[in-house]
Amino acid sequence: MEQSPAERKNSRRLDKDEAIALKAWHRVDGQTREAIRSNFLPHLLGIYEARVRAFIEGTSGDNDLLVLDVQDPFQRLLLHGVCEFYNVASETTSSTVRECGGDKLWKTTMIRKRPGTAAPSRITLVDFLARRKNGSL
């Protein structure tokens, strides 16, 4: 008797990389997960993901800092979700910038490694979401 796709999905065991990615996905705040799922923007997520992965892989100390200026609130939410997936700390601060047309509020997101931040999983967030979407995870 042939299994349905849902039964095959449930009966398949996760490999080590898939389990790591699933655990990382559960680290992401529920509201952020829902926003990422309902507005799947693989290109934008991929850009943020590449920056965060390069930061994790290219820094040696826990005191290193990645600073990104993301002004759009939804895009900042996605960035914070990527940071949660990769287990790095992110904090957005506001500052006032003087311009010829008046003062402007400027948002800066600072990303730091947490103690014990490990090398990124081989399955990226975008790949993980695509696999979930097509039912292979």
N, CA, C and O atoms as a printed pandas DataFrame, in Angstrom:
     atom_number atom_name residue_name chain_id  residue_number  x_coord  y_coord  z_coord
0              1         N          MET        A               1    0.848   -1.184    0.000
1              2        CA          MET        A               1    0.000    0.000    0.000
2              3         C          MET        A               1    0.889    1.241    0.000
3              4         O          MET        A               1    1.847    1.320    0.769
4              5         N          GLU        A               2    0.578    2.198   -0.849
5              6        CA          GLU        A               2    1.395    3.399   -0.985
6              7         C          GLU        A               2    0.976    4.441    0.055
7              8         O          GLU        A               2   -0.207    4.625    0.340
8              9         N          GLN        A               3    1.986    5.114    0.612
9             10        CA          GLN        A               3    1.725    6.144    1.617
10            11         C          GLN        A               3    1.415    7.476    0.939
11            12         O          GLN        A               3    1.903    7.770   -0.152
12            13         N          SER        A               4    0.591    8.270    1.616
13            14        CA          SER        A               4    0.329    9.625    1.140
14            15         C          SER        A               4    1.564   10.478    1.429
15            16         O          SER        A               4    2.396   10.091    2.250
16            17         N          PRO        A               5    1.700   11.646    0.760
17            18        CA          PRO        A               5    2.847   12.514    1.052
18            19         C          PRO        A               5    2.949   12.890    2.523
19            20         O          PRO        A               5    4.052   12.982    3.061
20            21         N          ALA        A               6    1.815   13.109    3.182
21            22        CA          ALA        A               6    1.841   13.474    4.605
22            23         C          ALA        A               6    2.365   12.318    5.449
23            24         O          ALA        A               6    3.127   12.532    6.392
24            25         N          GLU        A               7    1.961   11.096    5.116
25            26        CA          GLU        A               7    2.447    9.931    5.859
26            27         C          GLU        A               7    3.935    9.714    5.633
27            28         O          GLU        A               7    4.665    9.389    6.569
28            29         N          ARG        A               8    4.397    9.893    4.375
29            30        CA          ARG        A               8    5.831    9.759    4.091
30            31         C          ARG        A               8    6.623   10.804    4.858
31            32         O          ARG        A               8    7.688   10.511    5.402
32            33         N          LYS        A               9    6.099   12.027    4.899
33            34        CA          LYS        A               9    6.786   13.105    5.617
34            35         C          LYS        A               9    6.905   12.762    7.098
35            36         O          LYS        A               9    7.964   12.953    7.695
36            37         N          ASN        A              10    5.823   12.257    7.693
37            38        CA          ASN        A              10    5.826   11.954    9.121
38            39         C          ASN        A              10    6.667   10.728    9.449
39            40         O          ASN        A              10    7.196   10.623   10.556
40            41         N          SER        A              11    6.798    9.803    8.508
41            42        CA          SER        A              11    7.539    8.588    8.804
42            43         C          SER        A              11    9.038    8.750    8.539
43            44         O          SER        A              11    9.829    7.935    9.015
44            45         N          ARG        A              12    9.437    9.750    7.812
45            46        CA          ARG        A              12   10.841    9.960    7.494
46            47         C          ARG        A              12   11.554   10.563    8.686
47            48         O          ARG        A              12   11.042   11.487    9.317
48            49         N          ARG        A              13   12.728   10.050    8.997
49            50        CA          ARG        A              13   13.526   10.582   10.104
50            51         C          ARG        A              13   14.339   11.756    9.599
51            52         O          ARG        A              13   14.811   11.755    8.463
52            53         N          LEU        A              14   14.498   12.753   10.446
53            54        CA          LEU        A              14   15.315   13.905   10.095
54            55         C          LEU        A              14   16.784   13.547   10.199
55            56         O          LEU        A              14   17.198   12.851   11.126
56            57         N          ASP        A              15   17.581   14.031    9.234
57            58        CA          ASP        A              15   19.023   13.846    9.391
58            59         C          ASP        A              15   19.543   14.932   10.333
59            60         O          ASP        A              15   18.786   15.802   10.763
60            61         N          LYS        A              16   20.817   14.878   10.645
61            62        CA          LYS        A              16   21.406   15.787   11.641
62            63         C          LYS        A              16   21.237   17.259   11.242
63            64         O          LYS        A              16   20.857   18.082   12.075
64            65         N          ASP        A              17   21.515   17.594    9.978
65            66        CA          ASP        A              17   21.395   18.982    9.525
66            67         C          ASP        A              17   19.951   19.475    9.579
67            68         O          ASP        A              17   19.690   20.620    9.949
68            69         N          GLU        A              18   19.017   18.600    9.205
69            70        CA          GLU        A              18   17.605   18.978    9.260
70            71         C          GLU        A              18   17.161   19.199   10.704
71            72         O          GLU        A              18   16.388   20.115   10.984
72            73         N          ALA        A              19   17.640   18.374   11.605
73            74        CA          ALA        A              19   17.290   18.530   13.026
74            75         C          ALA        A              19   17.848   19.843   13.579
75            76         O          ALA        A              19   17.180   20.526   14.355
76            77         N          ILE        A              20   19.068   20.193   13.180
77            78        CA          ILE        A              20   19.665   21.461   13.620
78            79         C          ILE        A              20   18.850   22.628   13.093
79            80         O          ILE        A              20   18.572   23.577   13.827
80            81         N          ALA        A              21   18.461   22.563   11.811
81            82        CA          ALA        A              21   17.670   23.647   11.213
82            83         C          ALA        A              21   16.301   23.763   11.879
83            84         O          ALA        A              21   15.814   24.869   12.112
84            85         N          LEU        A              22   15.682   22.622   12.184
85            86        CA          LEU        A              22   14.380   22.646   12.844
86            87         C          LEU        A              22   14.490   23.262   14.240
87            88         O          LEU        A              22   13.634   24.050   14.642
88            89         N          LYS        A              23   15.530   22.908   14.967
89            90        CA          LYS        A              23   15.754   23.484   16.292
90            91         C          LYS        A              23   15.979   25.001   16.178
91            92         O          LYS        A              23   15.468   25.770   16.992
92            93         N          ALA        A              24   16.741   25.418   15.175
93            94        CA          ALA        A              24   16.987   26.847   14.956
94            95         C          ALA        A              24   15.688   27.571   14.615
95            96         O          ALA        A              24   15.466   28.691   15.076
96            97         N          TRP        A              25   14.828   26.944   13.812
97            98        CA          TRP        A              25   13.543   27.540   13.431
98            99         C          TRP        A              25   12.671   27.745   14.665
99           100         O          TRP        A              25   11.967   28.750   14.763
100          101         N          HIS        A              26   12.707   26.810   15.602
101          102        CA          HIS        A              26   11.907   26.942   16.817
102          103         C          HIS        A              26   12.447   28.012   17.759
103          104         O          HIS        A              26   11.741   28.446   18.670
104          105         N          ARG        A              27   13.689   28.442   17.549
105          106        CA          ARG        A              27   14.248   29.555   18.328
106          107         C          ARG        A              27   13.627   30.889   17.909
107          108         O          ARG        A              27   13.590   31.835   18.696
108          109         N          VAL        A              28   13.144   30.959   16.676
109          110        CA          VAL        A              28   12.573   32.201   16.145
110          111         C          VAL        A              28   11.217   32.444   16.806
111          112         O          VAL        A              28   10.389   31.539   16.912
112          113         N          ASP        A              29   11.010   33.684   17.245
113          114        CA          ASP        A              29    9.758   34.095   17.875
114          115         C          ASP        A              29    8.558   33.699   17.003
115          116         O          ASP        A              29    8.627   33.772   15.776
116          117         N          GLY        A              30    7.480   33.288   17.632
117          118        CA          GLY        A              30    6.289   32.825   16.923
118          119         C          GLY        A              30    5.718   33.837   15.949
119          120         O          GLY        A              30    5.377   33.478   14.822
120          121         N          GLN        A              31    5.606   35.100   16.355
121          122        CA          GLN        A              31    5.089   36.144   15.461
122          123         C          GLN        A              31    6.003   36.333   14.259
123          124         O          GLN        A              31    5.538   36.531   13.137
124          125         N          THR        A              32    7.296   36.271   14.504
125          126        CA          THR        A              32    8.265   36.435   13.421
126          127         C          THR        A              32    8.189   35.248   12.471
127          128         O          THR        A              32    8.250   35.428   11.254
128          129         N          ARG        A              33    8.055   34.035   13.010
129          130        CA          ARG        A              33    7.903   32.847   12.157
130          131         C          ARG        A              33    6.694   32.989   11.251
131          132         O          ARG        A              33    6.758   32.693   10.058
132          133         N          GLU        A              34    5.598   33.442   11.825
133          134        CA          GLU        A              34    4.377   33.611   11.033
134          135         C          GLU        A              34    4.568   34.669    9.943
135          136         O          GLU        A              34    4.120   34.477    8.812
136          137         N          ALA        A              35    5.218   35.762   10.266
137          138        CA          ALA        A              35    5.477   36.812    9.267
138          139         C          ALA        A              35    6.361   36.284    8.146
139          140         O          ALA        A              35    6.125   36.582    6.975
140          141         N          ILE        A              36    7.375   35.502    8.497
141          142        CA          ILE        A              36    8.277   34.941    7.484
142          143         C          ILE        A              36    7.526   33.946    6.604
143          144         O          ILE        A              36    7.690   33.946    5.384
144          145         N          ARG        A              37    6.705   33.098    7.220
145          146        CA          ARG        A              37    5.948   32.097    6.451
146          147         C          ARG        A              37    4.926   32.744    5.530
147          148         O          ARG        A              37    4.806   32.361    4.366
148          149         N          SER        A              38    4.187   33.724    6.045
149          150        CA          SER        A              38    3.097   34.301    5.254
150          151         C          SER        A              38    3.591   35.269    4.183
151          152         O          SER        A              38    2.889   35.505    3.200
152          153         N          ASN        A              39    4.763   35.821    4.351
153          154        CA          ASN        A              39    5.335   36.740    3.356
154          155         C          ASN        A              39    6.719   36.238    2.962
155          156         O          ASN        A              39    7.716   36.937    3.142
156          157         N          PHE        A              40    6.772   35.036    2.429
157          158        CA          PHE        A              40    8.053   34.399    2.115
158          159         C          PHE        A              40    8.771   35.220    1.043
159          160         O          PHE        A              40    8.343   35.259   -0.111
160          161         N          LEU        A              41    9.856   35.870    1.434
161          162        CA          LEU        A              41   10.656   36.711    0.543
162          163         C          LEU        A              41   12.068   36.139    0.486
163          164         O          LEU        A              41   12.971   36.652    1.148
164          165         N          PRO        A              42   12.268   35.078   -0.303
165          166        CA          PRO        A              42   13.556   34.394   -0.276
166          167         C          PRO        A              42   14.741   35.267   -0.660
167          168         O          PRO        A              42   15.835   35.090   -0.124
168          169         N          HIS        A              43   14.543   36.206   -1.579
169          170        CA          HIS        A              43   15.668   37.050   -1.989
170          171         C          HIS        A              43   16.135   37.941   -0.830
171          172         O          HIS        A              43   17.328   38.011   -0.537
172          173         N          LEU        A              44   15.193   38.615   -0.178
173          174        CA          LEU        A              44   15.541   39.497    0.940
174          175         C          LEU        A              44   16.104   38.690    2.117
175          176         O          LEU        A              44   17.111   39.073    2.712
176          177         N          LEU        A              45   15.452   37.582    2.445
177          178        CA          LEU        A              45   15.970   36.728    3.519
178          179         C          LEU        A              45   17.371   36.241    3.187
179          180         O          LEU        A              45   18.235   36.174    4.061
180          181         N          GLY        A              46   17.593   35.901    1.925
181          182        CA          GLY        A              46   18.907   35.428    1.494
182          183         C          GLY        A              46   19.988   36.480    1.662
183          184         O          GLY        A              46   21.120   36.157    2.021
184          185         N          ILE        A              47   19.648   37.735    1.404
185          186        CA          ILE        A              47   20.615   38.833    1.590
186          187         C          ILE        A              47   20.999   38.954    3.062
187          188         O          ILE        A              47   22.183   39.002    3.397
188          189         N          TYR        A              48   19.996   39.004    3.939
189          190        CA          TYR        A              48   20.269   39.101    5.375
190          191         C          TYR        A              48   21.027   37.877    5.865
191          192         O          TYR        A              48   21.961   37.979    6.660
192          193         N          GLU        A              49   20.606   36.726    5.377
193          194        CA          GLU        A              49   21.235   35.487    5.796
194          195         C          GLU        A              49   22.710   35.445    5.393
195          196         O          GLU        A              49   23.558   35.022    6.179
196          197         N          ALA        A              50   23.013   35.877    4.186
197          198        CA          ALA        A              50   24.408   35.889    3.734
198          199         C          ALA        A              50   25.258   36.791    4.613
199          200         O          ALA        A              50   26.391   36.445    4.948
200          201         N          ARG        A              51   24.720   37.946    4.988
201          202        CA          ARG        A              51   25.463   38.871    5.855
202          203         C          ARG        A              51   25.699   38.275    7.237
203          204         O          ARG        A              51   26.804   38.364    7.774
204          205         N          VAL        A              52   24.672   37.672    7.811
205          206        CA          VAL        A              52   24.797   37.099    9.155
206          207         C          VAL        A              52   25.722   35.881    9.137
207          208         O          VAL        A              52   26.555   35.724   10.030
208          209         N          ARG        A              53   25.582   35.023    8.135
209          210        CA          ARG        A              53   26.457   33.845    8.036
210          211         C          ARG        A              53   27.913   34.263    7.865
211          212         O          ARG        A              53   28.800   33.697    8.505
212          213         N          ALA        A              54   28.163   35.249    7.008
213          214        CA          ALA        A              54   29.538   35.729    6.809
214          215         C          ALA        A              54   30.091   36.321    8.101
215          216         O          ALA        A              54   31.268   36.145    8.415
216          217         N          PHE        A              55   29.247   37.018    8.846
217          218        CA          PHE        A              55   29.656   37.587   10.133
218          219         C          PHE        A              55   30.050   36.472   11.103
219          220         O          PHE        A              55   31.092   36.555   11.752
220          221         N          ILE        A              56   29.228   35.441   11.201
221          222        CA          ILE        A              56   29.507   34.335   12.125
222          223         C          ILE        A              56   30.784   33.610   11.715
223          224         O          ILE        A              56   31.629   33.306   12.557
224          225         N          GLU        A              57   30.921   33.340   10.441
225          226        CA          GLU        A              57   32.068   32.575    9.960
226          227         C          GLU        A              57   33.349   33.396    9.931
227          228         O          GLU        A              57   34.441   32.838   10.035
228          229         N          GLY        A              58   33.232   34.710    9.791
229          230        CA          GLY        A              58   34.413   35.542    9.593
230          231         C          GLY        A              58   34.930   36.267   10.808
231          232         O          GLY        A              58   35.911   37.004   10.711
232          233         N          THR        A              59   34.299   36.080   11.952
233          234        CA          THR        A              59   34.755   36.770   13.160
234          235         C          THR        A              59   35.279   35.747   14.143
235          236         O          THR        A              59   34.782   34.624   14.222
236          237         N          SER        A              60   36.283   36.150   14.885
237          238        CA          SER        A              60   36.905   35.196   15.810
238          239         C          SER        A              60   36.502   35.435   17.256
239          240         O          SER        A              60   36.426   34.485   18.035
240          241         N          GLY        A              61   36.244   36.671   17.631
241          242        CA          GLY        A              61   35.931   36.971   19.030
242          243         C          GLY        A              61   34.461   37.211   19.248
243          244         O          GLY        A              61   33.717   37.490   18.308
244          245         N          ASP        A              62   34.043   37.102   20.496
245          246        CA          ASP        A              62   32.642   37.351   20.834
246          247         C          ASP        A              62   32.315   38.838   20.860
247          248         O          ASP        A              62   31.143   39.202   20.949
248          249         N          ASN        A              63   33.326   39.712   20.785
249          250        CA          ASN        A              63   33.089   41.149   20.866
250          251         C          ASN        A              63   32.872   41.796   19.506
251          252         O          ASN        A              63   32.601   42.994   19.431
252          253         N          ASP        A              64   32.987   41.023   18.429
253          254        CA          ASP        A              64   32.796   41.578   17.099
254          255         C          ASP        A              64   31.343   42.000   16.921
255          256         O          ASP        A              64   30.435   41.460   17.554
256          257         N          LEU        A              65   31.151   42.976   16.047
257          258        CA          LEU        A              65   29.844   43.588   15.875
258          259         C          LEU        A              65   29.552   43.772   14.398
259          260         O          LEU        A              65   30.415   44.224   13.645
260          261         N          LEU        A              66   28.346   43.428   13.977
261          262        CA          LEU        A              66   27.851   43.697   12.630
262          263         C          LEU        A              66   26.772   44.754   12.777
263          264         O          LEU        A              66   25.833   44.583   13.554
264          265         N          VAL        A              67   26.901   45.844   12.036
265          266        CA          VAL        A              67   25.936   46.943   12.116
266          267         C          VAL        A              67   25.255   47.085   10.764
267          268         O          VAL        A              67   25.913   47.237    9.735
268          269         N          LEU        A              68   23.924   47.033   10.781
269          270        CA          LEU        A              68   23.136   47.187    9.562
270          271         C          LEU        A              68   22.100   48.284    9.772
271          272         O          LEU        A              68   21.480   48.370   10.832
272          273         N          ASP        A              69   21.920   49.106    8.770
273          274        CA          ASP        A              69   20.908   50.157    8.807
274          275         C          ASP        A              69   19.726   49.707    7.959
275          276         O          ASP        A              69   19.767   49.752    6.729
276          277         N          VAL        A              70   18.675   49.273    8.643
277          278        CA          VAL        A              70   17.463   48.801    7.969
278          279         C          VAL        A              70   16.323   49.671    8.484
279          280         O          VAL        A              70   15.977   49.623    9.665
280          281         N          GLN        A              71   15.748   50.460    7.596
281          282        CA          GLN        A              71   14.742   51.433    8.019
282          283         C          GLN        A              71   13.317   50.894    7.998
283          284         O          GLN        A              71   12.482   51.346    8.781
284          285         N          ASP        A              72   13.022   49.950    7.129
285          286        CA          ASP        A              72   11.667   49.417    7.004
286          287         C          ASP        A              72   11.358   48.478    8.185
287          288         O          ASP        A              72   12.130   47.554    8.439
288          289         N          PRO        A              73   10.261   48.692    8.904
289          290        CA          PRO        A              73    9.961   47.878   10.090
290          291         C          PRO        A              73    9.800   46.385    9.776
291          292         O          PRO        A              73   10.283   45.542   10.533
292          293         N          PHE        A              74    9.131   46.052    8.674
293          294        CA          PHE        A              74    8.950   44.642    8.344
294          295         C          PHE        A              74   10.286   43.991    7.990
295          296         O          PHE        A              74   10.542   42.852    8.380
296          297         N          GLN        A              75   11.119   44.692    7.269
297          298        CA          GLN        A              75   12.431   44.150    6.929
298          299         C          GLN        A              75   13.290   43.959    8.177
299          300         O          GLN        A              75   14.060   43.003    8.260
300          301         N          ARG        A              76   13.162   44.863    9.145
301          302        CA          ARG        A              76   13.885   44.693   10.423
302          303         C          ARG        A              76   13.390   43.454   11.155
303          304         O          ARG        A              76   14.181   42.725   11.752
304          305         N          LEU        A              77   12.079   43.214   11.109
305          306        CA          LEU        A              77   11.515   42.016   11.728
306          307         C          LEU        A              77   12.126   40.764   11.097
307          308         O          LEU        A              77   12.494   39.824   11.801
308          309         N          LEU        A              78   12.229   40.757    9.770
309          310        CA          LEU        A              78   12.845   39.620    9.085
310          311         C          LEU        A              78   14.303   39.466    9.498
311          312         O          LEU        A              78   14.768   38.351    9.732
312          313         N          LEU        A              79   15.028   40.581    9.588
313          314        CA          LEU        A              79   16.428   40.537    9.998
314          315         C          LEU        A              79   16.562   39.949   11.404
315          316         O          LEU        A              79   17.430   39.109   11.641
316          317         N          HIS        A              80   15.717   40.381   12.328
317          318        CA          HIS        A              80   15.760   39.834   13.691
318          319         C          HIS        A              80   15.436   38.337   13.680
319          320         O          HIS        A              80   16.003   37.578   14.465
320          321         N          GLY        A              81   14.526   37.910   12.795
321          322        CA          GLY        A              81   14.221   36.487   12.667
322          323         C          GLY        A              81   15.418   35.692   12.175
323          324         O          GLY        A              81   15.689   34.599   12.673
324          325         N          VAL        A              82   16.133   36.237   11.201
325          326        CA          VAL        A              82   17.354   35.581   10.709
326          327         C          VAL        A              82   18.364   35.467   11.849
327          328         O          VAL        A              82   19.014   34.435   12.012
328          329         N          CYS        A              83   18.487   36.532   12.631
329          330        CA          CYS        A              83   19.425   36.506   13.767
330          331         C          CYS        A              83   19.038   35.441   14.785
331          332         O          CYS        A              83   19.906   34.743   15.311
332          333         N          GLU        A              84   17.749   35.310   15.068
333          334        CA          GLU        A              84   17.300   34.280   16.007
334          335         C          GLU        A              84   17.597   32.886   15.451
335          336         O          GLU        A              84   18.018   32.000   16.195
336          337         N          PHE        A              85   17.383   32.688   14.157
337          338        CA          PHE        A              85   17.650   31.398   13.530
338          339         C          PHE        A              85   19.120   31.019   13.705
339          340         O          PHE        A              85   19.438   29.858   13.964
340          341         N          TYR        A              86   20.009   31.993   13.564
341          342        CA          TYR        A              86   21.451   31.733   13.666
342          343         C          TYR        A              86   22.006   31.947   15.071
343          344         O          TYR        A              86   23.217   31.890   15.282
344          345         N          ASN        A              87   21.113   32.194   16.032
345          346        CA          ASN        A              87   21.486   32.310   17.446
346          347         C          ASN        A              87   22.503   33.419   17.710
347          348         O          ASN        A              87   23.451   33.238   18.474
348          349         N          VAL        A              88   22.293   34.557   17.075
349          350        CA          VAL        A              88   23.090   35.738   17.378
350          351         C          VAL        A              88   22.155   36.797   17.954
351          352         O          VAL        A              88   20.967   36.830   17.631
352          353         N          ALA        A              89   22.692   37.649   18.797
353          354        CA          ALA        A              89   21.889   38.689   19.444
354          355         C          ALA        A              89   21.753   39.878   18.502
355          356         O          ALA        A              89   22.710   40.264   17.831
356          357         N          SER        A              90   20.564   40.450   18.460
357          358        CA          SER        A              90   20.341   41.638   17.633
358          359         C          SER        A              90   19.535   42.659   18.426
359          360         O          SER        A              90   18.614   42.325   19.171
360          361         N          GLU        A              91   19.915   43.898   18.236
361          362        CA          GLU        A              91   19.231   44.994   18.933
362          363         C          GLU        A              91   19.174   46.188   17.992
363          364         O          GLU        A              91   20.172   46.556   17.371
364          365         N          THR        A              92   17.997   46.784   17.896
365          366        CA          THR        A              92   17.828   47.959   17.048
366          367         C          THR        A              92   17.716   49.195   17.922
367          368         O          THR        A              92   16.958   49.219   18.891
368          369         N          THR        A              93   18.475   50.216   17.571
369          370        CA          THR        A              93   18.415   51.485   18.285
370          371         C          THR        A              93   17.999   52.579   17.311
371          372         O          THR        A              93   18.164   52.457   16.097
372          373         N          SER        A              94   17.462   53.638   17.872
373          374        CA          SER        A              94   17.041   54.788   17.073
374          375         C          SER        A              94   17.913   55.976   17.407
375          376         O          SER        A              94   18.320   56.160   18.554
376          377         N          SER        A              95   18.196   56.779   16.402
377          378        CA          SER        A              95   18.903   58.034   16.625
378          379         C          SER        A              95   18.295   59.074   15.704
379          380         O          SER        A              95   17.640   58.745   14.714
380          381         N          THR        A              96   18.517   60.317   16.041
381          382        CA          THR        A              96   17.996   61.409   15.238
382          383         C          THR        A              96   19.109   61.955   14.354
383          384         O          THR        A              96   20.206   62.266   14.817
384          385         N          VAL        A              97   18.793   62.060   13.078
385          386        CA          VAL        A              97   19.752   62.581   12.105
386          387         C          VAL        A              97   19.203   63.895   11.577
387          388         O          VAL        A              97   18.044   63.984   11.172
388          389         N          ARG        A              98   20.058   64.915   11.589
389          390        CA          ARG        A              98   19.636   66.220   11.073
390          391         C          ARG        A              98   19.806   66.252    9.568
391          392         O          ARG        A              98   20.875   65.941    9.042
392          393         N          GLU        A              99   18.741   66.632    8.881
393          394        CA          GLU        A              99   18.772   66.794    7.431
394          395         C          GLU        A              99   18.244   68.173    7.098
395          396         O          GLU        A              99   17.666   68.851    7.949
396          397         N          CYS        A             100   18.443   68.584    5.860
397          398        CA          CYS        A             100   18.011   69.929    5.480
398          399         C          CYS        A             100   16.497   70.092    5.587
399          400         O          CYS        A             100   16.018   71.209    5.780
400          401         N          GLY        A             101   15.736   69.010    5.468
401          402        CA          GLY        A             101   14.287   69.088    5.583
402          403         C          GLY        A             101   13.788   68.901    7.001
403          404         O          GLY        A             101   12.578   68.900    7.226
404          405         N          GLY        A             102   14.687   68.741    7.969
405          406        CA          GLY        A             102   14.300   68.522    9.358
406          407         C          GLY        A             102   14.949   67.281    9.920
407          408         O          GLY        A             102   15.744   66.620    9.251
408          409         N          ASP        A             103   14.606   66.971   11.147
409          410        CA          ASP        A             103   15.175   65.801   11.804
410          411         C          ASP        A             103   14.530   64.522   11.270
411          412         O          ASP        A             103   13.348   64.488   10.930
412          413         N          LYS        A             104   15.348   63.478   11.210
413          414        CA          LYS        A             104   14.862   62.191   10.731
414          415         C          LYS        A             104   15.292   61.116   11.717
415          416         O          LYS        A             104   16.429   61.112   12.188
416          417         N          LEU        A             105   14.381   60.209   12.024
417          418        CA          LEU        A             105   14.684   59.097   12.911
418          419         C          LEU        A             105   15.401   58.017   12.109
419          420         O          LEU        A             105   14.906   57.607   11.058
420          421         N          TRP        A             106   16.548   57.550   12.577
421          422        CA          TRP        A             106   17.365   56.568   11.878
422          423         C          TRP        A             106   17.490   55.309   12.735
423          424         O          TRP        A             106   17.815   55.392   13.919
424          425         N          LYS        A             107   17.233   54.150   12.141
425          426        CA          LYS        A             107   17.278   52.871   12.851
426          427         C          LYS        A             107   18.558   52.122   12.489
427          428         O          LYS        A             107   18.910   52.005   11.315
428          429         N          THR        A             108   19.242   51.624   13.499
429          430        CA          THR        A             108   20.463   50.855   13.316
430          431         C          THR        A             108   20.324   49.556   14.100
431          432         O          THR        A             108   19.973   49.565   15.280
432          433         N          THR        A             109   20.601   48.445   13.435
433          434        CA          THR        A             109   20.542   47.141   14.088
434          435         C          THR        A             109   21.962   46.644   14.321
435          436         O          THR        A             109   22.758   46.533   13.388
436          437         N          MET        A             110   22.266   46.348   15.578
437          438        CA          MET        A             110   23.581   45.834   15.953
438          439         C          MET        A             110   23.455   44.354   16.245
439          440         O          MET        A             110   22.585   43.927   17.005
440          441         N          ILE        A             111   24.340   43.572   15.626
441          442        CA          ILE        A             111   24.306   42.121   15.747
442          443         C          ILE        A             111   25.614   41.659   16.375
443          444         O          ILE        A             111   26.699   42.016   15.916
444          445         N          ARG        A             112   25.495   40.860   17.433
445          446        CA          ARG        A             112   26.660   40.323   18.147
446          447         C          ARG        A             112   26.508   38.817   18.284
447          448         O          ARG        A             112   25.400   38.286   18.354
448          449         N          LYS        A             113   27.650   38.146   18.319
449          450        CA          LYS        A             113   27.625   36.721   18.624
450          451         C          LYS        A             113   27.272   36.540   20.090
451          452         O          LYS        A             113   27.695   37.314   20.948
452          453         N          ARG        A             114   26.500   35.520   20.357
453          454        CA          ARG        A             114   26.248   35.122   21.737
454          455         C          ARG        A             114   27.364   34.174   22.146
455          456         O          ARG        A             114   27.969   33.525   21.293
456          457         N          PRO        A             115   27.643   34.089   23.436
457          458        CA          PRO        A             115   28.634   33.087   23.857
458          459         C          PRO        A             115   28.203   31.704   23.371
459          460         O          PRO        A             115   27.062   31.289   23.572
460          461         N          GLY        A             116   29.115   31.018   22.744
461          462        CA          GLY        A             116   28.821   29.674   22.257
462          463         C          GLY        A             116   28.139   29.624   20.908
463          464         O          GLY        A             116   27.698   28.552   20.494
464          465         N          THR        A             117   28.033   30.754   20.199
465          466        CA          THR        A             117   27.447   30.721   18.865
466          467         C          THR        A             117   28.299   29.805   17.994
467          468         O          THR        A             117   29.502   30.013   17.841
468          469         N          ALA        A             118   27.664   28.805   17.435
469          470        CA          ALA        A             118   28.385   27.801   16.642
470          471         C          ALA        A             118   28.382   28.183   15.166
471          472         O          ALA        A             118   27.710   29.127   14.752
472          473         N          ALA        A             119   29.143   27.435   14.392
473          474        CA          ALA        A             119   29.139   27.619   12.942
474          475         C          ALA        A             119   27.716   27.400   12.437
475          476         O          ALA        A             119   26.993   26.561   12.975
476          477         N          PRO        A             120   27.309   28.136   11.420
477          478        CA          PRO        A             120   25.946   27.999   10.909
478          479         C          PRO        A             120   25.673   26.590   10.380
479          480         O          PRO        A             120   26.580   25.890    9.931
480          481         N          SER        A             121   24.422   26.200   10.442
481          482        CA          SER        A             121   24.030   24.892    9.904
482          483         C          SER        A             121   24.226   24.897    8.389
483          484         O          SER        A             121   24.250   25.952    7.755
484          485         N          ARG        A             122   24.364   23.713    7.831
485          486        CA          ARG        A             122   24.528   23.631    6.376
486          487         C          ARG        A             122   23.235   23.959    5.658
487          488         O          ARG        A             122   23.260   24.354    4.492
488          489         N          ILE        A             123   22.114   23.806    6.325
489          490        CA          ILE        A             123   20.823   24.150    5.732
490          491         C          ILE        A             123   20.519   25.592    6.095
491          492         O          ILE        A             123   20.379   25.932    7.270
492          493         N          THR        A             124   20.419   26.430    5.086
493          494        CA          THR        A             124   20.124   27.842    5.336
494          495         C          THR        A             124   18.648   28.010    5.687
495          496         O          THR        A             124   17.846   27.102    5.471
496          497         N          LEU        A             125   18.299   29.159    6.221
497          498        CA          LEU        A             125   16.904   29.452    6.547
498          499         C          LEU        A             125   16.047   29.402    5.290
499          500         O          LEU        A             125   14.958   28.828    5.306
500          501         N          VAL        A             126   16.524   29.994    4.207
501          502        CA          VAL        A             126   15.754   30.010    2.959
502          503         C          VAL        A             126   15.543   28.586    2.452
503          504         O          VAL        A             126   14.444   28.239    2.020
504          505         N          ASP        A             127   16.583   27.766    2.502
505          506        CA          ASP        A             127   16.471   26.380    2.064
506          507         C          ASP        A             127   15.518   25.604    2.975
507          508         O          ASP        A             127   14.701   24.816    2.499
508          509         N          PHE        A             128   15.626   25.826    4.266
509          510        CA          PHE        A             128   14.745   25.172    5.231
510          511         C          PHE        A             128   13.282   25.515    4.928
511          512         O          PHE        A             128   12.430   24.627    4.905
512          513         N          LEU        A             129   12.991   26.790    4.699
513          514        CA          LEU        A             129   11.618   27.214    4.417
514          515         C          LEU        A             129   11.110   26.639    3.098
515          516         O          LEU        A             129    9.951   26.238    2.992
516          517         N          ALA        A             130   11.986   26.601    2.095
517          518        CA          ALA        A             130   11.584   26.024    0.813
518          519         C          ALA        A             130   11.272   24.535    0.956
519          520         O          ALA        A             130   10.312   24.040    0.365
520          521         N          ARG        A             131   12.079   23.825    1.736
521          522        CA          ARG        A             131   11.834   22.399    1.968
522          523         C          ARG        A             131   10.506   22.188    2.696
523          524         O          ARG        A             131    9.747   21.277    2.365
524          525         N          ARG        A             132   10.237   23.023    3.672
525          526        CA          ARG        A             132    8.967   22.896    4.407
526          527         C          ARG        A             132    7.794   23.188    3.494
527          528         O          ARG        A             132    6.757   22.528    3.560
528          529         N          LYS        A             133    7.972   24.186    2.641
529          530        CA          LYS        A             133    6.891   24.583    1.745
530          531         C          LYS        A             133    6.545   23.464    0.756
531          532         O          LYS        A             133    5.371   23.228    0.470
532          533         N          ASN        A             134    7.560   22.782    0.239
533          534        CA          ASN        A             134    7.280   21.721   -0.733
534          535         C          ASN        A             134    7.074   20.357   -0.082
535          536         O          ASN        A             134    6.887   19.359   -0.777
536          537         N          GLY        A             135    7.106   20.310    1.250
537          538        CA          GLY        A             135    6.774   19.081    1.963
538          539         C          GLY        A             135    7.910   18.093    2.119
539          540         O          GLY        A             135    7.680   16.967    2.558
540          541         N          SER        A             136    9.132   18.478    1.773
541          542        CA          SER        A             136   10.235   17.528    1.907
542          543         C          SER        A             136   10.890   17.586    3.277
543          544         O          SER        A             136   11.888   16.907    3.517
544          545         N          LEU        A             137   10.344   18.382    4.168
545          546        CA          LEU        A             137   10.873   18.462    5.533
546          547         C          LEU        A             137    9.723   18.496    6.509
547          548         O          LEU        A             137    9.942   18.564    7.719
